Amino acid sequence: MKTYGKIDSFKKMDIKVILNDTEVLYEGKVEDAPANIKEMHYNKALLGKVTEIYVYQEEK
C-alpha cells in the first residue's frame, strides 16, 4: 500500500487517526496530537468535517 507524508502535514483540521481500519489512535485537532501521532506516515485520508486518516502496520 502506498504511504504518503506525515500526519502533521494536515494543518488546522479536526482529525481521527485509525490504525488498521479498526483502532482509533487519536481524535482531535492536529496541533494537539501527541508527537508520535504527528510523525506517523498515513496511507489514506478521507476529507470531511472530521478528516479520517488511516495508517497501517506493515506485515513483517
Buried (B, 14 or more C-beta within 10 A) or exposed (E): EEEEEEBBEBEEBBBBBBBEEEEEBBEBEBEEBEEEBBEBEBEBBEEEEEBBBBBBEEEE
